[in-house]
Amino acid sequence: MWDITQISVMVGIVTVINALMVFVMRQLLESHRRSVAKQFEALGGTNQSQDDDITQVRKELYEFKAETARNYIHREDAIVYFGRFEQKIDAIWGYLINQKSGGPNGP
């Protein structure tokens, strides 16, 4: 059988091996934690730049909406103005034709 010294040496060796395993596992976990922390920092920077891009796009969209509304209003005003202008020209043209042909108020 085994005597007490052999059992003590065996327990000591197992304890040292367990301690080394715990130490190595802690080092690996700490290394992994630092790596993950760096990745999160990098992602945080990426998110900030994306937030800045989104803010810029929103600003440009609001400016586009304002400019589009302004152009649309001017376009509609021009359409209405030229429609009335065409009506007046048609009325003048009709008056001149009626005058030449001896229409209602013609010679």
C-alpha positions in Angstrom: 0.0 0.0 0.0 0.8 3.6 0.0 2.3 5.2 3.0 1.4 8.7 4.3 4.4 10.5 2.6 3.5 9.1 -0.8 -0.1 10.2 -0.3 1.0 13.6 0.9 3.3 14.0 -2.2 0.4 13.0 -4.5 -2.0 15.4 -2.8 0.6 18.2 -3.0 1.2 17.5 -6.7 -2.5 17.5 -7.5 -2.9 20.7 -5.5 -0.1 22.4 -7.4 -1.5 21.2 -10.7 -5.0 22.5 -9.7 -3.5 25.9 -8.6 -1.6 26.2 -11.9 -4.8 25.4 -13.8 -6.7 28.0 -11.9 -4.0 30.5 -12.5 -3.9 29.8 -16.3 -7.7 29.9 -16.6 -7.7 33.3 -14.8 -5.1 34.6 -17.2 -7.0 33.4 -20.2 -10.3 34.8 -18.9 -8.6 38.2 -18.2 -7.1 38.2 -21.7 -10.4 37.4 -23.2 -12.1 40.1 -21.1 -9.6 42.7 -22.3 -10.1 41.6 -25.9 -13.9 41.9 -25.6 -13.5 45.4 -23.9 -11.4 46.6 -26.9 -14.0 45.3 -29.3 -16.8 47.1 -27.4 -14.7 50.3 -27.5 -14.2 50.0 -31.2 -18.0 49.4 -31.7 -18.7 52.4 -29.5 -16.6 54.5 -31.9 -18.4 53.0 -34.9 -21.8 53.8 -33.3 -20.8 57.4 -32.7 -19.7 57.9 -36.3 -23.0 56.2 -37.5 -25.0 58.5 -35.2 -23.1 61.5 -36.7 -24.0 60.2 -40.2 -27.6 59.7 -39.3 -27.7 63.2 -37.9 -26.2 64.6 -41.1 -28.7 62.7 -43.3 -31.6 63.9 -41.2 -30.4 67.5 -41.5 -30.1 67.1 -45.3 -33.5 65.5 -45.5 -35.1 68.4 -43.6 -33.3 70.9 -45.9 -34.6 68.9 -48.9 -38.1 68.9 -47.6 -38.0 72.7 -47.0 -36.5 73.3 -50.5 -38.9 71.0 -52.2 -41.9 72.7 -50.5 -40.6 76.1 -51.5 -40.0 74.9 -55.1 -43.4 73.2 -55.3 -45.2 76.3 -54.1 -43.3 78.5 -56.7 -44.1 75.9 -59.3 -47.8 75.9 -58.4 -47.8 79.7 -58.3 -46.2 79.7 -61.8 -48.8 77.2 -63.1 -51.7 79.3 -61.8 -50.1 82.6 -63.0 -49.5 81.2 -66.5 -53.0 79.7 -66.6 -54.5 83.1 -65.9 -52.1 84.7 -68.4 -53.2 82.2 -71.1 -56.8 83.0 -70.3 -56.2 86.7 -70.7 -54.3 86.2 -73.9 -57.1 84.0 -75.2 -59.6 86.7 -74.2 -57.6 89.4 -76.0 -57.2 87.1 -79.0 -60.9 86.3 -79.0 -61.7 90.1 -78.8 -59.4 90.9 -81.7 -60.9 88.1 -83.8 -64.4 89.2 -83.0 -63.4 92.8 -83.9 -62.0 91.8 -87.3 -64.9 89.4 -88.2 -67.5 91.9 -87.2 -68.6 89.9 -84.2 -70.9 91.2 -81.4 -69.1 94.6 -81.1 -67.4 94.5 -84.5 -67.8 97.0 -87.5 
